[in-house]
Amino acid sequence: MILITGGRGAVAAHLTALLHRDGLPVRIGSARPEDLTPPGSVEAVRLDLTDPDTFAAALAGVTAVFLYASPDRVTDFIDHVQRAGVTHIVLLSSSSVLGPHPEDDPLARSHLDVENALLASPITTTILRPGSFASNAGAWAWPIKAGRPVSLPFPGAHNDPVHEKDVAEAAHAVLTDPRHHGGRYTLTGPESMTFAQQIDQLATVTGRPVTVNHVTREEWKQEMADHIPAVYADALLDWWESHDGEPVTLTDTVEHLTGHPARPFTTWATDHTTDFTTL
């Protein structure tokens, strides 16, 4: 039995569908399982990774776990995993842990703490480290639908947008092929793109003109204050500023694991057109 955590996320949903398609026993966990619509006979269970009381039942009979975890209760989770007899964990981490000082970045440190806790355990751990998810562009959906400009402090900042389907297919590969067990994999999209270039592609795909409001760091933080805590906002801003006009390093790991090149951002935009056009 394979347990998929973070069941409401796009990667988890795609991964569950792939495993179910293969006829593999799979269970999907979420803090709100009633919100899930898993395929076929896939069981949805309550699994709150901040609540150890939900761990044992979710892990019963499980041999492998796809994990997206915060560091808060990861030690408790590992203890339950060992007692349940799980032999393999695939961790969805972040390429931010590969930066020069991840311990100084609260976003990177949260992923690094989980990695270190798992690697200190006897459980075989495979780590997927995606760069920037293409779905981060979803933050622009509301202003684009409303015909308002998108606020960007660094429109020339580069990132490596990777489609959630590519991450799910990479996770499927490392879960099902023992040759990949225990590996460390950095996943990127196929090209280094600026935010402005992504905006241009969204405008082309949606057929809607999109303008950019070039704001200051502080203006952006104030605009996002209800959604992103200041400490995380500062970490994002620092990363964007460091990549302003600077292309990011790409990998061919998606193709290595899945057998096909990583999907371009325009494919993601086409897949999600209604997110930017339907009020």
C-alpha positions in Angstrom: 0.0 0.0 0.0 1.3 3.5 -1.0 0.2 6.4 1.2 0.0 9.8 -0.6 0.0 12.8 1.8 -1.2 16.3 1.1 -4.1 14.9 -0.8 -5.6 18.3 -1.8 -2.5 19.3 -3.7 -2.2 19.0 -7.5 0.9 16.8 -7.4 -0.8 14.4 -5.0 -4.0 14.2 -7.1 -2.0 13.5 -10.3 0.2 10.9 -8.6 -2.8 9.1 -7.1 -4.4 8.9 -10.5 -1.2 7.4 -12.0 -0.8 4.8 -9.3 -4.5 3.9 -9.5 -4.1 3.5 -13.3 -1.4 1.0 -12.7 -3.6 -1.0 -10.4 -1.4 -0.4 -7.4 -2.9 -0.2 -3.9 -3.0 3.5 -2.9 -4.5 5.5 0.0 -4.7 9.3 0.0 -4.4 11.3 3.2 -5.6 14.8 4.0 -6.6 16.9 7.0 -10.0 17.2 5.2 -10.6 13.9 3.4 -14.2 14.8 2.8 -13.0 17.4 0.3 -11.3 14.8 -1.8 -12.7 13.0 -4.9 -10.2 10.2 -5.4 -10.5 7.9 -8.4 -12.2 4.5 -8.3 -11.9 2.6 -5.0 -9.0 4.7 -3.6 -9.5 5.3 0.1 -9.3 8.8 1.5 -8.3 9.0 5.1 -7.8 11.8 7.7 -4.1 12.6 8.0 -3.1 15.8 9.6 0.7 16.0 9.6 0.6 18.3 12.6 -1.5 15.9 14.6 0.2 12.6 15.5 -3.1 11.1 16.6 -4.0 10.7 12.9 -0.8 8.9 11.9 -1.3 5.3 13.0 -4.6 4.7 11.2 -3.4 6.4 8.0 -0.2 4.3 8.0 -1.8 0.9 8.7 -0.6 -1.6 6.1 1.5 1.0 4.2 4.9 0.1 2.8 5.7 3.4 0.9 4.9 7.0 1.5 4.8 10.1 -0.7 5.5 12.9 1.8 5.1 16.6 1.8 5.8 17.6 5.4 6.5 20.6 7.6 9.3 20.0 10.1 7.0 20.5 13.1 6.0 16.9 13.8 8.2 15.1 11.3 10.1 13.2 14.1 6.7 11.9 15.4 5.8 10.9 11.8 9.0 9.0 11.3 8.5 7.1 14.6 5.0 6.0 13.4 6.4 5.2 9.9 9.0 2.8 11.5 6.4 1.1 13.7 4.1 0.7 10.7 6.8 -1.1 8.7 7.2 1.5 5.9 10.4 0.8 3.9 10.5 3.7 1.4 9.6 7.4 1.6 9.6 9.8 -1.3 9.9 13.3 0.0 8.7 16.3 -2.0 11.3 18.9 -0.9 12.6 22.0 -2.7 15.7 22.9 -4.7 16.1 25.9 -2.3 17.9 23.6 0.1 20.8 23.6 -2.4 21.4 27.3 -2.0 24.6 28.7 -0.4 23.0 29.4 3.0 19.7 27.4 3.2 19.8 27.7 7.0 19.3 31.4 6.7 16.2 31.1 4.5 13.1 30.1 6.5 11.5 28.5 3.4 14.6 26.5 2.6 15.3 25.6 6.2 11.9 24.1 6.7 12.5 21.7 3.8 16.1 21.0 4.9 15.0 20.2 8.5 12.6 17.5 7.1 15.3 16.1 4.8 17.8 15.9 7.6 15.3 14.2 9.9 14.5 11.5 7.3 18.1 11.0 6.3 19.0 10.4 9.9 16.5 7.6 10.1 17.0 4.0 8.7 14.2 4.3 6.2 15.2 4.5 2.5 14.5 8.1 1.5 14.2 9.4 -2.1 14.2 13.2 -2.4 12.6 15.2 -5.1 13.7 18.8 -5.2 11.6 20.9 -7.7 12.5 24.4 -8.4 9.7 26.9 -9.0 6.3 25.4 -9.6 4.6 26.8 -12.7 1.5 26.9 -10.5 3.0 29.8 -8.6 1.6 31.8 -11.5 -1.8 31.1 -10.1 -1.3 34.0 -7.7 -1.8 36.3 -10.7 -5.2 34.7 -11.6 -7.4 37.2 -9.7 -5.9 40.4 -11.1 -5.8 39.0 -14.6 -9.5 37.9 -14.4 -10.4 41.3 -13.0 -8.5 43.1 -15.7 -6.1 44.7 -13.3 -2.3 44.8 -13.5 -0.1 42.2 -11.9 2.1 43.7 -9.2 5.7 42.5 -9.5 8.7 43.8 -7.6 11.2 42.1 -10.0 9.6 41.4 -13.3 13.0 40.4 -14.7 13.6 37.7 -12.1 14.3 34.3 -13.6 12.8 31.0 -12.4 12.4 27.5 -13.8 8.7 26.8 -13.9 8.0 23.1 -13.7 4.5 21.6 -14.4 2.9 19.8 -11.5 2.2 16.8 -13.8 5.9 16.5 -14.4 6.6 16.4 -10.7 3.8 13.8 -10.2 5.2 11.6 -13.0 8.7 11.9 -11.5 7.3 10.8 -8.1 5.5 7.9 -9.8 8.8 6.8 -11.4 10.8 6.9 -8.1 8.0 5.1 -6.2 7.6 2.3 -8.7 11.2 1.7 -10.0 13.6 0.4 -7.3 16.6 1.7 -9.4 15.6 5.2 -8.2 15.2 4.4 -4.6 17.4 6.5 -2.3 18.2 9.1 -5.1 18.3 12.9 -4.9 16.6 14.5 -7.9 16.5 18.2 -8.8 13.5 18.9 -11.1 13.1 22.0 -13.3 11.1 23.1 -16.2 12.7 23.2 -19.7 13.6 26.8 -19.7 14.7 29.7 -17.5 12.0 32.4 -17.8 11.4 35.8 -16.3 8.1 36.7 -14.7 7.5 39.1 -17.5 7.9 36.3 -20.1 5.5 34.2 -18.2 3.0 37.1 -18.1 3.4 37.5 -21.9 2.7 33.8 -22.4 -0.4 33.9 -20.2 -1.7 36.9 -22.2 -1.2 35.0 -25.5 -2.9 31.8 -24.2 -5.8 33.6 -22.6 -6.3 36.2 -25.3 -6.4 38.8 -22.5 -4.0 41.8 -22.3 -2.0 41.7 -19.1 -0.1 44.7 -17.7 2.6 44.7 -15.0 2.7 47.2 -12.2 6.4 47.4 -11.2 6.2 47.9 -7.4 8.8 48.2 -4.7 9.6 45.4 -2.3 7.7 47.1 0.5 4.7 47.8 -1.7 4.5 44.1 -2.7 4.9 43.0 1.0 2.0 45.2 2.0 -0.1 43.9 -0.9 0.6 40.3 0.1 0.5 40.8 3.9 -2.8 38.9 4.3 -1.4 35.9 2.4 2.3 35.6 3.1 4.0 36.2 6.5 6.6 38.9 6.3 9.5 36.5 7.1 8.6 34.3 4.1 7.9 37.3 1.9 11.4 38.6 2.6 12.9 35.3 1.7 11.0 35.2 -1.6 12.0 38.8 -2.4 15.6 38.1 -1.7 15.6 35.1 -4.0 13.9 37.0 -6.8 16.3 39.9 -6.4 19.3 37.6 -6.6 17.9 36.2 -9.9 16.9 39.5 -11.5 18.3 39.3 -15.0 20.1 36.1 -14.1 19.0 32.8 -15.7 18.7 29.8 -13.4 20.4 26.4 -13.9 18.3 23.8 -15.5 18.3 20.0 -15.3 17.1 17.2 -17.6 15.9 15.1 -14.6 12.3 15.1 -15.6 13.2 13.5 -18.9 15.6 11.1 -17.2 12.9 9.9 -14.8 9.8 10.0 -17.0 11.1 9.4 -20.5 9.8 12.7 -21.9 11.1 16.3 -21.8 9.6 18.6 -19.1 6.5 20.4 -20.2 7.0 24.1 -21.2 5.2 26.9 -19.3 2.9 27.5 -22.2 1.5 24.0 -21.7 0.8 24.7 -18.1 -0.9 28.0 -19.1 -3.1 26.2 -21.6 -4.0 23.5 -19.1 -5.1 26.3 -16.6 -6.6 28.8 -19.0 -10.0 28.8 -17.2 -8.2 29.8 -13.9 -7.4 33.1 -15.6 -10.5 33.7 -17.6 -13.5 32.4 -15.5 -14.8 34.8 -12.8 
